[in-house]
Each structure stands twice: as structure tokens, then as C-alpha cells.
Amino acid sequence: MADADAAAEDSVSVDAEDVRLVVELVSPGNSTMDRKLKPMLYAEAAIPHFWRLEFDPAPMLVVYELRGGRYVERTTALSGATTRLDTPFPVDIDPAGLARQ
């Protein structure tokens, strides 16, 4: 998710300072990068919100917020239960509906 004005200017790329949320889909062959390296890079870029979507053994969404230059876990949404998130935008989400295609 990026600032609307920044996305309207260029639909292909967005500067990191205009990004408000990154959602990382953890892939089996790249899980270490997805869980460790990429969040560190997003934090260095000062992206305020980071969500990590795990698929194994069941869909699970881990929600982080940037504080003091590091991501702090705010909540975990488990498969089969609807979780209300208010930032960076209001959404009700059940990770069970987020299936890998």
C-alpha cells in the first residue's frame, strides 16, 4: 500500500518513503529471506507497517508496526478467526481466505 498521490504519479514503481504497508508472502524456498532479511530492509526504509503471511501449516497473518527503527509484533491473525485491524486502514480479515494460488 502506498500513498495515493505517489501511486498515481507512477504505476510501476513507488519510492520507499511513499510506502505505508508491505505484505510479505512467505515462500517455502525463501522463508529465511522472507522472515529475516526483507523485514530488516523494510525497517531500514522506514516503512511503517509490515504484514507477514505464512501458509504452512495453515494461513496466518502476523502484523508488525515500526517502532524505534524495528518492527514490533502487534497481533497475529489465525486461520478460521476474523481479526479486526485498524491501521494502516480498517479491515476485518480471516487468513483462511488467503490461499496460495
C-alpha positions in Angstrom: 0.0 0.0 0.0 1.4 3.4 -1.0 0.4 7.0 -0.7 -2.3 7.5 -3.3 -0.6 10.6 -4.9 2.7 8.7 -5.3 0.9 5.7 -6.9 -1.0 7.9 -9.3 2.3 9.5 -10.5 3.9 6.2 -11.4 2.0 2.9 -11.5 5.2 0.8 -11.9 7.4 1.9 -9.0 7.0 3.9 -5.8 9.7 5.5 -3.6 10.1 3.7 -0.3 9.1 6.9 1.6 5.7 6.7 0.0 5.0 3.1 1.0 2.8 2.7 4.1 2.5 -1.2 4.2 4.4 -4.1 2.8 2.8 -7.6 2.8 5.4 -10.5 2.5 4.1 -13.9 1.4 6.4 -16.4 2.9 7.5 -19.0 0.3 8.9 -22.4 1.3 12.1 -22.0 -0.7 12.8 -18.4 0.5 11.5 -18.4 4.1 14.7 -17.2 5.8 14.8 -14.2 3.4 11.1 -13.5 3.8 11.2 -13.7 7.7 14.6 -12.2 8.5 16.3 -10.2 5.7 13.4 -8.5 4.0 11.8 -7.1 7.2 15.2 -5.7 8.1 15.4 -3.9 4.7 11.8 -2.6 5.0 12.6 -1.3 8.5 15.7 0.5 7.2 13.5 2.1 4.5 11.2 3.3 7.4 8.1 1.6 6.0 5.7 2.0 9.0 3.7 -1.3 8.6 4.7 -4.8 7.7 2.5 -7.9 7.5 3.9 -11.4 7.0 1.6 -14.0 5.6 2.5 -17.6 6.4 0.8 -20.6 4.6 2.2 -23.6 6.4 0.7 -25.4 8.2 -2.3 -23.0 7.8 -2.7 -19.4 6.7 -1.6 -17.0 9.5 -1.1 -13.2 9.3 1.5 -11.6 11.6 1.1 -7.9 11.9 4.1 -5.6 12.7 4.4 -1.9 13.3 7.7 0.1 13.1 8.8 1.5 16.4 12.3 2.9 17.0 13.6 1.6 13.7 12.5 -2.0 14.4 9.3 -4.0 13.7 7.3 -4.9 16.8 4.6 -7.6 16.6 1.2 -6.1 17.2 -1.1 -9.1 16.6 -1.4 -12.5 14.9 -4.5 -13.3 12.9 -5.1 -17.1 12.8 -6.8 -19.1 10.2 -10.5 -19.6 10.9 -10.9 -16.5 13.1 -11.7 -13.0 11.8 -9.4 -10.3 13.2 -10.1 -6.6 13.1 -7.1 -4.4 12.1 -7.4 -0.6 12.3 -4.0 0.5 11.0 -2.9 1.4 8.4 -6.5 1.1 7.4 -9.6 -0.6 8.9 -10.1 -4.2 7.7 -11.6 -7.4 9.0 -9.5 -10.4 7.9 -9.5 -14.1 8.2 -6.3 -15.6 6.9 -8.2 -18.8 5.9 -9.5 -16.8 2.9 -5.9 -16.0 1.7 -4.9 -19.1 -0.2 -1.8 -19.5 -2.2 -2.6 -19.9 -5.9 
